Amino acid sequence: MYMIRHQHKRISIKLKPQAKLHWGWRGLAFSSSGLLAGICCMGGPSLVLWAMAHDWSTQKIRGFLFAAFTISLPIQILIMAFTFESSIVQSILMGVMLTPAIYIGAKIGLPLGNTLSKSLMRKILLFILLGIGLSSSLPFVYQFLIFKGSKCSI
């Protein structure tokens, strides 16, 4: 148990949120967000980390993320429409049909989010990012374990 606790302290880096970051971090966060959105439709994590690196209130972080994702959505739909043509119509219609569920979730989540402290919100966001990272890695790990030793390449 001591080893686990010691290793955790060694690899965890405590960075203090700042009022302003170097412009290079913005470029890296937004360009990696676009790259990840194009590759696997998960452009959010780099923007979440970038927003959490600022000394912003929870409302400002949530507002920024909502605005960034909302503004980029029409652009993403256009790019997908030109790339995949008619095969995305069904997915777009499903998204439109699920709009009431999104609305209900937002009605519950917005007041709940207003009660969170900065430190608790940061912990929750990092936990969610960890979950996203693990869940997106599991199919690859599963495939690797199945095909380990075979001539099949992934």
NUFIKE-89814 format. One record per atom (N, C-alpha, C, CB): residue in three letters; residue number from 1; atom name; x, y, z. Coordinates in pm, whole numbers. Glycine has a CB too. Layout:
% NUFIKE-89814
Ala/NUM/CA/X/Y/Z
...
This chain:
% NUFIKE-89814
Met/1/N/83/-119/0
Met/1/CA/0/0/0
Met/1/C/88/126/0
Met/1/CB/-94/-1/121
Tyr/2/N/199/119/73
Tyr/2/CA/290/234/78
Tyr/2/C/343/265/-62
Tyr/2/CB/407/207/175
Met/3/N/375/160/-139
Met/3/CA/429/180/-274
Met/3/C/327/251/-363
Met/3/CB/470/45/-337
Ile/4/N/204/210/-354
Ile/4/CA/99/272/-437
Ile/4/C/85/420/-399
Ile/4/CB/-37/198/-420
Arg/5/N/80/448/-270
Arg/5/CA/66/586/-225
Arg/5/C/188/668/-267
Arg/5/CB/48/591/-73
His/6/N/307/610/-255
His/6/CA/430/680/-293
His/6/C/434/707/-443
His/6/CB/553/598/-251
Gln/7/N/395/610/-524
Gln/7/CA/394/627/-669
Gln/7/C/292/733/-709
Gln/7/CB/362/493/-739
His/8/N/177/734/-643
His/8/CA/75/834/-674
His/8/C/131/975/-650
His/8/CB/-51/812/-588
Lys/9/N/202/992/-539
Lys/9/CA/261/1123/-510
Lys/9/C/367/1159/-612
Lys/9/CB/321/1126/-369
Arg/10/N/438/1060/-663
Arg/10/CA/544/1086/-759
Arg/10/C/489/1130/-895
Arg/10/CB/628/962/-777
Ile/11/N/379/1069/-939
Ile/11/CA/330/1100/-1073
Ile/11/C/224/1210/-1075
Ile/11/CB/274/977/-1137
Ser/12/N/167/1243/-960
Ser/12/CA/68/1351/-960
Ser/12/C/140/1486/-956
Ser/12/CB/-30/1337/-839
Ile/13/N/95/1573/-1041
Ile/13/CA/155/1706/-1049
Ile/13/C/48/1806/-1009
Ile/13/CB/210/1736/-1193
Lys/14/N/77/1885/-910
Lys/14/CA/-17/1987/-864
Lys/14/C/13/2117/-937
Lys/14/CB/-10/2005/-709
Leu/15/N/-71/2153/-1029
Leu/15/CA/-55/2279/-1099
Leu/15/C/-160/2376/-1048
Leu/15/CB/-68/2260/-1252
Lys/16/N/-118/2494/-1017
Lys/16/CA/-210/2595/-967
Lys/16/C/-274/2666/-1087
Lys/16/CB/-137/2697/-873
Pro/17/N/-407/2674/-1090
Pro/17/CA/-473/2746/-1199
Pro/17/C/-427/2891/-1204
Pro/17/CB/-626/2740/-1183
Gln/18/N/-413/2943/-1325
Gln/18/CA/-364/3079/-1345
Gln/18/C/-467/3165/-1415
Gln/18/CB/-234/3077/-1425
Ala/19/N/-452/3297/-1399
Ala/19/CA/-545/3390/-1463
Ala/19/C/-527/3389/-1615
Ala/19/CB/-525/3533/-1407
Lys/20/N/-403/3374/-1660
Lys/20/CA/-376/3376/-1804
Lys/20/C/-266/3276/-1835
Lys/20/CB/-337/3519/-1852
Leu/21/N/-282/3204/-1945
Leu/21/CA/-183/3107/-1989
Leu/21/C/-112/3160/-2114
Leu/21/CB/-248/2970/-2017
His/22/N/5/3106/-2140
His/22/CA/79/3140/-2261
His/22/C/-5/3102/-2383
His/22/CB/218/3069/-2265
Trp/23/N/4/3181/-2490
Trp/23/CA/-78/3157/-2609
Trp/23/C/-51/3019/-2671
Trp/23/CB/-53/3267/-2713
Gly/24/N/67/2965/-2648
Gly/24/CA/100/2833/-2704
Gly/24/C/11/2723/-2650
Gly/24/CB/244/2799/-2676
Trp/25/N/-28/2734/-2522
Trp/25/CA/-118/2635/-2463
Trp/25/C/-255/2641/-2528
Trp/25/CB/-130/2656/-2313
Arg/26/N/-300/2762/-2563
Arg/26/CA/-429/2778/-2631
Arg/26/C/-422/2710/-2767
Arg/26/CB/-466/2928/-2647
Gly/27/N/-315/2737/-2840
Gly/27/CA/-300/2675/-2972
Gly/27/C/-295/2524/-2964
Gly/27/CB/-174/2726/-3039
Leu/28/N/-221/2471/-2866
Leu/28/CA/-213/2326/-2849
Leu/28/C/-349/2267/-2810
Leu/28/CB/-109/2292/-2743
Ala/29/N/-419/2332/-2717
Ala/29/CA/-548/2280/-2672
Ala/29/C/-651/2279/-2785
Ala/29/CB/-600/2364/-2555
Phe/30/N/-661/2389/-2858
Phe/30/CA/-764/2397/-2961
Phe/30/C/-729/2311/-3083
Phe/30/CB/-783/2540/-3004
Ser/31/N/-602/2306/-3122
Ser/31/CA/-566/2224/-3237
Ser/31/C/-577/2075/-3203
Ser/31/CB/-423/2257/-3285
Ser/32/N/-537/2037/-3082
Ser/32/CA/-553/1896/-3044
Ser/32/C/-700/1861/-3028
Ser/32/CB/-477/1865/-2915
Ser/33/N/-781/1957/-2987
Ser/33/CA/-924/1933/-2978
Ser/33/C/-982/1905/-3117
Ser/33/CB/-995/2054/-2915
Gly/34/N/-943/1985/-3215
Gly/34/CA/-989/1961/-3351
Gly/34/C/-940/1828/-3406
Gly/34/CB/-945/2073/-3442
Leu/35/N/-815/1795/-3379
Leu/35/CA/-759/1669/-3426
Leu/35/C/-832/1551/-3363
Leu/35/CB/-610/1662/-3394
Leu/36/N/-852/1555/-3232
Leu/36/CA/-922/1447/-3164
Leu/36/C/-1069/1439/-3207
Leu/36/CB/-914/1465/-3013
Ala/37/N/-1131/1553/-3231
Ala/37/CA/-1270/1552/-3279
Ala/37/C/-1278/1487/-3416
Ala/37/CB/-1327/1696/-3285
Gly/38/N/-1180/1514/-3501
Gly/38/CA/-1180/1453/-3633
Gly/38/C/-1149/1305/-3631
Gly/38/CB/-1081/1522/-3721
Ile/39/N/-1061/1264/-3542
Ile/39/CA/-1020/1123/-3537
Ile/39/C/-1126/1037/-3469
Ile/39/CB/-887/1109/-3465
Cys/40/N/-1172/1080/-3353
Cys/40/CA/-1260/991/-3275
Cys/40/C/-1379/1061/-3211
Cys/40/CB/-1180/924/-3168
Cys/41/N/-1411/1182/-3257
Cys/41/CA/-1526/1258/-3205
Cys/41/C/-1515/1285/-3056
Cys/41/CB/-1654/1183/-3233
Met/42/N/-1394/1302/-3005
Met/42/CA/-1374/1335/-2864
Met/42/C/-1281/1454/-2851
Met/42/CB/-1317/1214/-2787
Gly/43/N/-1327/1569/-2899
Gly/43/CA/-1244/1687/-2894
Gly/43/C/-1249/1762/-2763
Gly/43/CB/-1282/1778/-3002
Gly/44/N/-1334/1718/-2672
Gly/44/CA/-1355/1790/-2548
Gly/44/C/-1245/1784/-2443
Gly/44/CB/-1474/1741/-2488
Pro/45/N/-1177/1670/-2424
Pro/45/CA/-1082/1662/-2313
Pro/45/C/-974/1770/-2312
Pro/45/CB/-1016/1530/-2315
Ser/46/N/-915/1802/-2425
Ser/46/CA/-809/1904/-2423
Ser/46/C/-866/2042/-2388
Ser/46/CB/-738/1909/-2560
Leu/47/N/-988/2071/-2431
Leu/47/CA/-1050/2199/-2395
Leu/47/C/-1087/2203/-2246
Leu/47/CB/-1176/2224/-2482
Val/48/N/-1131/2089/-2194
Val/48/CA/-1164/2083/-2051
Val/48/C/-1038/2107/-1969
Val/48/CB/-1227/1946/-2015
Leu/49/N/-928/2041/-2005
Leu/49/CA/-803/2060/-1932
Leu/49/C/-754/2204/-1943
Leu/49/CB/-697/1963/-1983
Trp/50/N/-766/2263/-2062
Trp/50/CA/-723/2401/-2082
Trp/50/C/-807/2496/-1997
Trp/50/CB/-734/2439/-2231
Ala/51/N/-938/2475/-1995
Ala/51/CA/-1026/2561/-1915
Ala/51/C/-997/2546/-1766
Ala/51/CB/-1174/2530/-1944
Met/52/N/-970/2423/-1723
Met/52/CA/-941/2401/-1581
Met/52/C/-806/2456/-1539
Met/52/CB/-948/2254/-1550
Ala/53/N/-717/2481/-1634
Ala/53/CA/-586/2540/-1602
Ala/53/C/-598/2688/-1569
Ala/53/CB/-489/2520/-1718
His/54/N/-714/2747/-1601
His/54/CA/-737/2888/-1570
His/54/C/-799/2903/-1431
His/54/CB/-829/2952/-1675
Asp/55/N/-778/3017/-1372
Asp/55/CA/-837/3047/-1242
Asp/55/C/-975/3110/-1264
Asp/55/CB/-744/3141/-1159
Trp/56/N/-1063/3033/-1325
Trp/56/CA/-1196/3081/-1357
Trp/56/C/-1296/3024/-1257
Trp/56/CB/-1236/3043/-1502
Ser/57/N/-1409/3091/-1246
Ser/57/CA/-1518/3038/-1162
Ser/57/C/-1578/2916/-1232
Ser/57/CB/-1627/3148/-1134
Thr/58/N/-1653/2837/-1157
Thr/58/CA/-1717/2720/-1217
Thr/58/C/-1814/2762/-1326
Thr/58/CB/-1789/2637/-1110
Gln/59/N/-1883/2875/-1306
Gln/59/CA/-1978/2922/-1408
Gln/59/C/-1905/2961/-1537
Gln/59/CB/-2059/3041/-1354
Lys/60/N/-1789/3025/-1524
Lys/60/CA/-1715/3066/-1644
Lys/60/C/-1661/2944/-1719
Lys/60/CB/-1600/3160/-1606
Ile/61/N/-1610/2845/-1646
Ile/61/CA/-1561/2723/-1711
Ile/61/C/-1675/2654/-1784
Ile/61/CB/-1497/2628/-1608
Arg/62/N/-1789/2639/-1717
Arg/62/CA/-1903/2572/-1779
Arg/62/C/-1955/2652/-1899
Arg/62/CB/-2015/2552/-1677
Gly/63/N/-1958/2784/-1885
Gly/63/CA/-2002/2869/-1996
Gly/63/C/-1910/2859/-2116
Gly/63/CB/-2012/3013/-1952
Phe/64/N/-1779/2861/-2091
Phe/64/CA/-1682/2848/-2200
Phe/64/C/-1698/2715/-2272
Phe/64/CB/-1539/2863/-2146
Leu/65/N/-1706/2605/-2195
Leu/65/CA/-1717/2474/-2257
Leu/65/C/-1846/2461/-2337
Leu/65/CB/-1710/2364/-2152
Phe/66/N/-1956/2510/-2281
Phe/66/CA/-2083/2505/-2353
Phe/66/C/-2074/2584/-2483
Phe/66/CB/-2198/2560/-2265
Ala/67/N/-2018/2704/-2477
Ala/67/CA/-2005/2787/-2597
Ala/67/C/-1913/2722/-2701
Ala/67/CB/-1952/2926/-2560
Ala/68/N/-1800/2669/-2656
Ala/68/CA/-1705/2607/-2749
Ala/68/C/-1768/2488/-2820
Ala/68/CB/-1578/2562/-2675
Phe/69/N/-1838/2404/-2746
Phe/69/CA/-1899/2287/-2808
Phe/69/C/-2018/2325/-2897
Phe/69/CB/-1945/2188/-2701
Thr/70/N/-2095/2425/-2856
Thr/70/CA/-2210/2468/-2935
Thr/70/C/-2166/2534/-3066
Thr/70/CB/-2296/2564/-2854
Ile/71/N/-2064/2617/-3058
Ile/71/CA/-2015/2685/-3178
Ile/71/C/-1955/2587/-3277
Ile/71/CB/-1912/2791/-3140
Ser/72/N/-1887/2485/-3227
Ser/72/CA/-1820/2391/-3318
Ser/72/C/-1915/2288/-3378
Ser/72/CB/-1709/2319/-3245
Leu/73/N/-2031/2270/-3319
Leu/73/CA/-2124/2166/-3366
Leu/73/C/-2168/2184/-3511
Leu/73/CB/-2245/2165/-3277
Pro/74/N/-2213/2302/-3556
Pro/74/CA/-2253/2315/-3696
Pro/74/C/-2137/2287/-3793
Pro/74/CB/-2308/2454/-3721
Ile/75/N/-2017/2329/-3755
Ile/75/CA/-1901/2304/-3839
Ile/75/C/-1875/2154/-3849
Ile/75/CB/-1776/2376/-3784
Gln/76/N/-1884/2084/-3737
Gln/76/CA/-1864/1940/-3737
Gln/76/C/-1969/1868/-3821
Gln/76/CB/-1866/1886/-3595
Ile/77/N/-2094/1912/-3811
Ile/77/CA/-2200/1849/-3890
Ile/77/C/-2176/1870/-4039
Ile/77/CB/-2339/1906/-3850
Leu/78/N/-2134/1990/-4078
Leu/78/CA/-2104/2015/-4220
Leu/78/C/-1989/1929/-4269
Leu/78/CB/-2070/2162/-4242
Ile/79/N/-1883/1920/-4192
Ile/79/CA/-1769/1837/-4232
Ile/79/C/-1811/1691/-4244
Ile/79/CB/-1653/1851/-4131
Met/80/N/-1889/1642/-4148
Met/80/CA/-1935/1503/-4156
Met/80/C/-2029/1482/-4273
Met/80/CB/-2005/1462/-4026
Ala/81/N/-2114/1581/-4301
Ala/81/CA/-2207/1569/-4414
Ala/81/C/-2132/1558/-4546
Ala/81/CB/-2303/1688/-4417
Phe/82/N/-2026/1638/-4563
Phe/82/CA/-1948/1630/-4686
Phe/82/C/-1863/1504/-4692
Phe/82/CB/-1860/1753/-4699
Thr/83/N/-1820/1457/-4577
Thr/83/CA/-1734/1338/-4574
Thr/83/C/-1814/1210/-4588
Thr/83/CB/-1655/1335/-4444
Phe/84/N/-1924/1198/-4514
Phe/84/CA/-1999/1073/-4510
Phe/84/C/-2129/1078/-4589
Phe/84/CB/-2028/1037/-4368
Glu/85/N/-2161/1192/-4644
Glu/85/CA/-2281/1214/-4725
Glu/85/C/-2407/1171/-4652
Glu/85/CB/-2270/1140/-4857
Ser/86/N/-2489/1089/-4713
Ser/86/CA/-2621/1059/-4657
Ser/86/C/-2618/961/-4541
Ser/86/CB/-2709/1005/-4765
Ser/87/N/-2504/900/-4513
Ser/87/CA/-2501/799/-4407
Ser/87/C/-2514/859/-4267
Ser/87/CB/-2372/721/-4415
Ile/88/N/-2499/991/-4252
Ile/88/CA/-2512/1051/-4118
Ile/88/C/-2651/1106/-4091
Ile/88/CB/-2410/1162/-4102
Val/89/N/-2738/1104/-4190
Val/89/CA/-2873/1160/-4172
Val/89/C/-2945/1091/-4057
Val/89/CB/-2955/1146/-4302
Gln/90/N/-2937/960/-4050
Gln/90/CA/-3004/886/-3944
Gln/90/C/-2950/927/-3807
Gln/90/CB/-2987/734/-3965
Ser/91/N/-2819/946/-3796
Ser/91/CA/-2760/986/-3669
Ser/91/C/-2804/1126/-3630
Ser/91/CB/-2608/980/-3677
Ile/92/N/-2811/1217/-3726
Ile/92/CA/-2857/1353/-3697
Ile/92/C/-3003/1351/-3651
Ile/92/CB/-2841/1444/-3821
Leu/93/N/-3086/1272/-3719
Leu/93/CA/-3227/1261/-3678
Leu/93/C/-3240/1203/-3538
Leu/93/CB/-3305/1175/-3778
Met/94/N/-3156/1104/-3505
Met/94/CA/-3160/1047/-3371
Met/94/C/-3121/1153/-3268
Met/94/CB/-3066/925/-3361
Gly/95/N/-3021/1235/-3300
Gly/95/CA/-2982/1343/-3210
Gly/95/C/-3094/1443/-3189
Gly/95/CB/-2860/1414/-3264
Val/96/N/-3165/1476/-3296
Val/96/CA/-3278/1569/-3286
Val/96/C/-3390/1507/-3201
Val/96/CB/-3332/1606/-3428
Met/97/N/-3414/1378/-3221
Met/97/CA/-3519/1312/-3142
Met/97/C/-3483/1304/-2994
Met/97/CB/-3543/1172/-3197
Leu/98/N/-3354/1300/-2961
Leu/98/CA/-3311/1292/-2822
Leu/98/C/-3294/1429/-2756
Leu/98/CB/-3183/1216/-2813
Thr/99/N/-3326/1535/-2828
Thr/99/CA/-3314/1670/-2773
Thr/99/C/-3394/1688/-2644
Thr/99/CB/-3360/1772/-2876
Pro/100/N/-3515/1634/-2631
Pro/100/CA/-3585/1648/-2503
Pro/100/C/-3509/1585/-2386
Pro/100/CB/-3723/1583/-2513
Ala/101/N/-3442/1473/-2409
Ala/101/CA/-3363/1410/-2302
Ala/101/C/-3245/1499/-2264
Ala/101/CB/-3313/1270/-2347
Ile/102/N/-3184/1562/-2364
Ile/102/CA/-3073/1654/-2337
Ile/102/C/-3124/1773/-2256
Ile/102/CB/-3008/1702/-2470
Tyr/103/N/-3241/1824/-2292
Tyr/103/CA/-3301/1936/-2221
Tyr/103/C/-3328/1900/-2074
Tyr/103/CB/-3431/1979/-2289
Ile/104/N/-3384/1781/-2051
Ile/104/CA/-3412/1737/-1913
Ile/104/C/-3282/1723/-1835
Ile/104/CB/-3490/1603/-1913
Gly/105/N/-3180/1665/-1898
Gly/105/CA/-3050/1652/-1832
Gly/105/C/-2991/1788/-1797
Gly/105/CB/-2954/1575/-1921
Ala/106/N/-3005/1884/-1888
Ala/106/CA/-2953/2019/-1862
Ala/106/C/-3032/2087/-1750
Ala/106/CB/-2959/2105/-1990
Lys/107/N/-3162/2066/-1746
Lys/107/CA/-3245/2124/-1640
Lys/107/C/-3205/2072/-1502
Lys/107/CB/-3393/2094/-1666
Ile/108/N/-3161/1946/-1498
Ile/108/CA/-3115/1888/-1372
Ile/108/C/-2971/1930/-1344
Ile/108/CB/-3127/1733/-1376
Gly/109/N/-2887/1927/-1446
Gly/109/CA/-2744/1951/-1428
Gly/109/C/-2706/2095/-1401
Gly/109/CB/-2673/1905/-1548
Leu/110/N/-2775/2190/-1462
Leu/110/CA/-2737/2331/-1441
Leu/110/C/-2750/2375/-1296
Leu/110/CB/-2823/2420/-1528
Pro/111/N/-2863/2353/-1230
Pro/111/CA/-2870/2392/-1089
Pro/111/C/-2772/2313/-1002
Pro/111/CB/-3013/2372/-1036
Leu/112/N/-2753/2186/-1035
Leu/112/CA/-2658/2104/-960
Leu/112/C/-2516/2158/-976
Leu/112/CB/-2666/1957/-1006
Gly/113/N/-2481/2195/-1099
Gly/113/CA/-2348/2248/-1125
Gly/113/C/-2322/2381/-1056
Gly/113/CB/-2329/2265/-1273
Asn/114/N/-2426/2459/-1035
Asn/114/CA/-2410/2588/-966
Asn/114/C/-2376/2572/-819
Asn/114/CB/-2537/2670/-980
Thr/115/N/-2402/2455/-762
Thr/115/CA/-2374/2433/-621
Thr/115/C/-2233/2379/-597
Thr/115/CB/-2476/2338/-563
Leu/116/N/-2162/2341/-703
Leu/116/CA/-2031/2279/-687
Leu/116/C/-1922/2384/-662
Leu/116/CB/-1995/2197/-811
Ser/117/N/-1831/2349/-573
Ser/117/CA/-1714/2434/-553
Ser/117/C/-1616/2410/-668
Ser/117/CB/-1647/2405/-414
Lys/118/N/-1518/2501/-682
Lys/118/CA/-1418/2485/-788
Lys/118/C/-1342/2354/-773
Lys/118/CB/-1320/2602/-787
Ser/119/N/-1298/2324/-653
Ser/119/CA/-1216/2204/-634
Ser/119/C/-1297/2078/-660
Ser/119/CB/-1159/2201/-492
Leu/120/N/-1422/2074/-617
Leu/120/CA/-1504/1956/-642
Leu/120/C/-1533/1942/-791
Leu/120/CB/-1635/1964/-563
Met/121/N/-1561/2054/-859
Met/121/CA/-1587/2046/-1002
Met/121/C/-1464/1996/-1077
Met/121/CB/-1629/2184/-1056
Arg/122/N/-1346/2043/-1040
Arg/122/CA/-1223/1997/-1104
Arg/122/C/-1204/1847/-1084
Arg/122/CB/-1102/2073/-1048
Lys/123/N/-1231/1798/-962
Lys/123/CA/-1218/1655/-936
Lys/123/C/-1317/1574/-1019
Lys/123/CB/-1239/1626/-788
Ile/124/N/-1440/1622/-1027
Ile/124/CA/-1542/1552/-1105
Ile/124/C/-1503/1550/-1253
Ile/124/CB/-1681/1618/-1088
Leu/125/N/-1458/1664/-1306
Leu/125/CA/-1418/1669/-1446
Leu/125/C/-1300/1578/-1475
Leu/125/CB/-1384/1811/-1485
Leu/126/N/-1202/1575/-1387
Leu/126/CA/-1088/1486/-1407
Leu/126/C/-1130/1339/-1399
Leu/126/CB/-979/1515/-1304
Phe/127/N/-1222/1307/-1310
Phe/127/CA/-1273/1171/-1300
Phe/127/C/-1347/1131/-1428
Phe/127/CB/-1366/1157/-1178
Ile/128/N/-1427/1224/-1481
Ile/128/CA/-1499/1196/-1607
Ile/128/C/-1400/1178/-1721
Ile/128/CB/-1597/1310/-1639
Leu/129/N/-1297/1263/-1728
Leu/129/CA/-1195/1248/-1832
Leu/129/C/-1123/1115/-1819
Leu/129/CB/-1093/1364/-1825
Leu/130/N/-1094/1073/-1699
Leu/130/CA/-1031/943/-1678
Leu/130/C/-1121/832/-1728
Leu/130/CB/-998/922/-1529
Gly/131/N/-1250/842/-1696
Gly/131/CA/-1346/742/-1743
Gly/131/C/-1355/737/-1895
Gly/131/CB/-1483/771/-1686
Ile/132/N/-1355/854/-1958
Ile/132/CA/-1359/859/-2105
Ile/132/C/-1234/794/-2163
Ile/132/CB/-1372/1005/-2156
Gly/133/N/-1119/828/-2104
Gly/133/CA/-993/771/-2153
Gly/133/C/-990/620/-2137
Gly/133/CB/-876/832/-2079
Leu/134/N/-1032/571/-2022
Leu/134/CA/-1033/426/-2000
Leu/134/C/-1132/356/-2092
Leu/134/CB/-1065/394/-1855
Ser/135/N/-1252/413/-2104
Ser/135/CA/-1353/347/-2187
Ser/135/C/-1316/347/-2335
Ser/135/CB/-1488/414/-2169
Ser/136/N/-1243/449/-2378
Ser/136/CA/-1201/449/-2518
Ser/136/C/-1080/359/-2541
Ser/136/CB/-1169/592/-2564
Ser/137/N/-1007/326/-2435
Ser/137/CA/-891/239/-2447
Ser/137/C/-928/92/-2435
Ser/137/CB/-789/274/-2342
Leu/138/N/-1037/60/-2367
Leu/138/CA/-1072/-79/-2342
Leu/138/C/-1092/-162/-2469
Leu/138/CB/-1196/-84/-2260
Pro/139/N/-1159/-112/-2573
Pro/139/CA/-1173/-195/-2693
Pro/139/C/-1037/-233/-2753
Pro/139/CB/-1257/-122/-2798
Phe/140/N/-942/-140/-2752
Phe/140/CA/-810/-169/-2805
Phe/140/C/-740/-274/-2720
Phe/140/CB/-725/-42/-2813
Val/141/N/-748/-258/-2587
Val/141/CA/-685/-354/-2496
Val/141/C/-748/-491/-2515
Val/141/CB/-698/-308/-2349
Tyr/142/N/-880/-497/-2528
Tyr/142/CA/-951/-622/-2550
Tyr/142/C/-904/-688/-2679
Tyr/142/CB/-1103/-597/-2555
Gln/143/N/-897/-611/-2787
Gln/143/CA/-851/-666/-2914
Gln/143/C/-707/-712/-2905
Gln/143/CB/-864/-562/-3025
Phe/144/N/-624/-637/-2834
Phe/144/CA/-483/-674/-2818
Phe/144/C/-472/-807/-2745
Phe/144/CB/-407/-564/-2743
Leu/145/N/-551/-825/-2640
Leu/145/CA/-544/-948/-2563
Leu/145/C/-595/-1067/-2643
Leu/145/CB/-624/-933/-2436
Ile/146/N/-698/-1047/-2725
Ile/146/CA/-752/-1156/-2807
Ile/146/C/-652/-1198/-2914
Ile/146/CB/-884/-1113/-2872
Phe/147/N/-592/-1100/-2981
Phe/147/CA/-504/-1131/-3093
Phe/147/C/-357/-1144/-3054
Phe/147/CB/-518/-1026/-3199
Lys/148/N/-328/-1140/-2925
Lys/148/CA/-190/-1152/-2879
Lys/148/C/-134/-1287/-2922
Lys/148/CB/-180/-1135/-2726
Gly/149/N/-24/-1283/-2990
Gly/149/CA/40/-1406/-3034
Gly/149/C/-7/-1455/-3169
Gly/149/CB/17/-1512/-2934
Ser/150/N/-116/-1401/-3220
Ser/150/CA/-160/-1444/-3354
Ser/150/C/-94/-1357/-3459
Ser/150/CB/-315/-1436/-3367
Lys/151/N/-112/-1391/-3583
Lys/151/CA/-50/-1315/-3692
Lys/151/C/-134/-1195/-3732
Lys/151/CB/-28/-1405/-3814
Cys/152/N/-247/-1178/-3668
Cys/152/CA/-337/-1066/-3699
Cys/152/C/-276/-937/-3646
Cys/152/CB/-479/-1090/-3638
Ser/153/N/-283/-832/-3724
Ser/153/CA/-235/-703/-3674
Ser/153/C/-353/-610/-3655
Ser/153/CB/-130/-640/-3770
Ile/154/N/-338/-521/-3560
Ile/154/CA/-446/-425/-3530
Ile/154/C/-414/-293/-3593
Ile/154/CB/-465/-408/-3377
